[in-house]
């Protein structure tokens, strides 16, 4: 009886052990996907996570960033859903575009509801910037010039449906203006177009623009945020600039393919729960003015539904046809 009790106790201990309970652990390099090209917001974000994971020695394997561009995020989403179904060694950075694009395009037939929510990570402010020698000192200056020169001014930008496109739609609808939206696959190309004087304005996140603003190459004329950021106390928000449009948030986090196991979801949740507490991640948040927004899988699934409703309303406000 004593022997039997001992064996049972060992079995129960094994079941209770975190190591035994962990049914998934990566055994090969992780494919960490982003829909943006090199230098884009999603690419910069994914590479920062990968580098911090290495520095903190949290993941047992490397996280290799893979760029799947095209279709305003649709290519990456379809690849994740169709080519990596059930593969817990592939994860991806999502952004607000992964919600917006399927709402606008019937052909974008993969939505976030078709993927596996893993973790939410941040909300990200943005700013409208011009070249340092631009004649536009304020957002009003730019809008006034757009009214006087319909369709002539140009915005350096990303995908149709991304936050910079949505903000443009809202501003044009609110002011009766129109300017061109010049789409580039990567953030580096977008910045180069602005610095080269080929376009007039750009909406950009702090993580992409910081060094150019600090160097004096770019001038911030308005903030895409509910309140002024501490780093830019003298720069008004869009509403403070006199344009009453809805603030468009940028959200970033991680999703997986459909069909991965509950053990795999738990693994990624727990890994990122430890990751967001590390000094490397906290410094990255501070340096890039991110608002921390960690969510586990179940909460993130609910957030996707809520954010889709909010985004649908914003698109309608901007005069955009919604298909879902």
N, C-alpha and C positions, 0 to 999 in steps of 0.2 A: 504493500500500500504506500509505504514511504517513497519507494522508487517511482511508482506511478504518479504520486503527487508531485514529485520533483520534475518528472517529465512534463506534466501538465503545466506546472509553473514556468518551465523554460519556454514552452510553446506560447503561453500567454504573454510572457515577457517579449518574445520575438514579435508577436502581433503588435504589442504596444510600442515597440522600439521605432523611433522615427526612421531609422535606416531601413528596417524591414518593411515599414508601412509605405515607404517611398517607392512606388511602382515604376517610376520613370526617372531616368537620369541620362543626360546626353552622352552619347558614345562616339560622336563624330562632330566636326565643326558645324556650328549653327549658321544657317543661311538667314541673314537679317536683312529683309527687303525694305526698300523705300521706292516710292513712285517718282521721286525727283532725281534729276541729274546731279553730278558733282557740284557742290557749292549751294545747292538748293536747301531750303529749310529742313525738309525731312532727311536729306543726306547728311547735313551737318549734325542734326539731332542724333541720328543713328550712329554716326561715327563717334560722337561724344560718349554715348552710352557704351559702345564697344570698348573704347579706350579706358573708360572708368571701370568697367567690369574687369579688364585685365589688370589695371592698377590695384584694385581692391582684392584681386585674386578670388572672386566669388564664383565664377562659372568654371566648370571643369574642362571646358573646351573653348576654342576661339569662336568669336562671333564675327563672321565675315559679312560685311555690308555688300549687298547686291542691288544695283540700280535697275529697276524695271520701269522705264519711262513710257509715256504714251497714253493717249486717251483720257487725259485728266485724271489719272489714277486708275482708270478702268482696266488697263493692261495688267497692272500689279495685282489688283483685286481678283481678276479672272484667273491669273496664273496661280494665285494662292488657293483659290477655290477648286480649280479643275486639275492643276498639275501637281499640287502638293496636298491633296485631300488625305487626312489621317496622318500626315507627317509632322510630328512634334518637334523635328529638328529644323523646321522652317517657321519663322515668325516675321512679323512686319510692323513697321511704324505706320500708324494711321494718322491722318490729320482731318480737319473739318471738311476738306475736299472730298473725302471718302463718304461723307454724308450728303454733301451738296450735289455732286456730279450725278448720282443715280436719281435724284429728285428732278433733275433737269433733262436727262437724256434717257429716252426709252430703251436705246440700244445698250446702255450700261446696265446689263441685267444681273450683275452681282452687287448686292448691297452688304452693308455691315451685318445685317441680320443673317446672312449666309455664311459668315465667318465666325470664329470663336473668340469672344472677348476675353482678354487676359488681364491687362491692367491699364488703367488711366494713369497718366503721369503729370501733365502740366496744362495750365492755361497760359497763353502767351500774348502779351501786348504787341502792338506794332506802331509804326510811325510813318508819316508821309514825309519824304525827303526830296530835296532838289540839290543840284550841284552847287558848290559853294559860291560860284559867281552868277547864279541865276538871278533874274530880276524879280523873282517871286519871293517876297519876304514872309508872306503869310498864305494860308490856304485861300483866303478871300482874293488875294492878288492873282492866284492861279485860276480860280473860278471866273473872275472878271475877264481875264485874258481868254479863257475858253469861250465865254459868251461873245467876245469880240471877234474870235477866230474859230467858228464852228468846225469841228472835225480836224483842225490843223495841229493841235497840240498832241503829244504822244506820252503814253505811260509805259514804262518798262515793267514787264509783268510775267507771271507764270501761266498756269493753265486756266482755261475758261472754267468758271465755277469756283476757283480758289478765292480766298478771302479778299485779295487785292481786286479781283474782278467784281465781287459782290459789293465791296465798298464803292467802287467806281459806279456801279449801277445805281446804288442808293443816292450818291451825290448828283449824278446826272438827272435822275428823276426828280430830286428835290429842287434842283436849280434850273432845270430846262436847258442844260448844256450838253455838249457831246465832245469827246476826244477819243483818239485812237488807243487801242489796247494792243501793244506789241508783245507777243508771247515768246519767251525764251525757255529752253528746257532746263537750264541750270542757273543758280543764283549768281555765279561768277559772271556769266554773260549778261545778266540783267544789270548788275552793277557797272560792268564795263561800258554798256550802252549809255548809262546815265553819266558816268564820269567822262565819256567821250563826247558828250553833247549831242548824241543822236536822238535822245528822248528828253522829256522835260520834267518828269516826276516819277516817283516810285514809292510803293508801299512796301515796307521791309521790316523784318523782325530784328530786335536788338542783337541776337546772336549772329546775324549776317552783317549788320551795319556798324557794329560797335567800333571797330578799329578805324573805319573811314570817317565816322563822326568825330572820334577823338583826334584824328589827324587833321581835321578841318576840311576834308574833301567834300563832305556832305553837310547840308544844313537841314535840320528838322523844322518843319513848318506846322505840323499838327500831330497829335497823338491819337492812335486808335485804341482807346481805353476809356473806361468809365470815369477814372480819376487820373490826375497827373502822376506820372512816375517820379519817384524821389530823385532819380538821376537827371530828370529834365523838368525841374520845378517851374521854369519860366516859359515852357512851351504849352500852349493850350490844347485841350482835347478838340475833336471835331465839333462837338456840341458847343464848347466854349468859343469856338471860332465863328459861331453863328449858323451852323447847319444842323438842324434837328433830325438826325437820322439815327436809327437803331445801331448800337454798338455791335460789331460783328466779332465774336470771340474766336480765337484759334485754339484748338484742343489737340493734344498729342498724347499718344500712348501706344500700346502694343496689342496686336491681335494675332491669332493663329489660324491655320486652315480649318475647315469644317472636319468633323469626324475624329478629332484627337481625343484621347482618353481623359477621364476625370483626373487620373493621377498626373497626367502631363499638365493639365490646367493648374492643379495644385502646386506642381513643381515651379512653374513659371510665376505664379502668384507669390509664392514664398521667396523665390530668388529676388524678385523685384521689391518685395516688402523689406528685405534686408538691404538691398541696393540703395533705396531712397534715403536710408539713414546714414549712409557713408559720408565722410568728409568730402570726397571727390564730387559726389552728386550735389551736396549742399553748396559747395563752392560754385559749381556750374550753374545752379539756380540763381545764386546771387549775382554772378558775373553777367548773366544774360537776362536778368529782370523777370524771370519766370515766376508765376504763381503756382505753388505746389498743389497738385490735385490728384493724389494717389487714390485709386479705387481698385478694389478686387473685381473679379469676373462678374459676379451677380449684380453688383452695384453698377458696373460699367454697362451691362446689358440694358438696365433701366435707363441709364443716362443716354444711351444711343437713341432710344425711343423719344425721350424728352427733347434732346438736341435736334432730332429730325423735325419735330413739330415746330421748334423755335426757328430753325433754318427755313422751313417751308414758308412761314409767315414773313421772314425777312426777304426771301426771294419775291414773294407776291408784292411786298412793299416796294421793291425795286423794279416792278413791272415785268418780272420774268415768269414765263409759263412753266408751271410745275406739272410733271407727268405722273408722279406718285404721291 
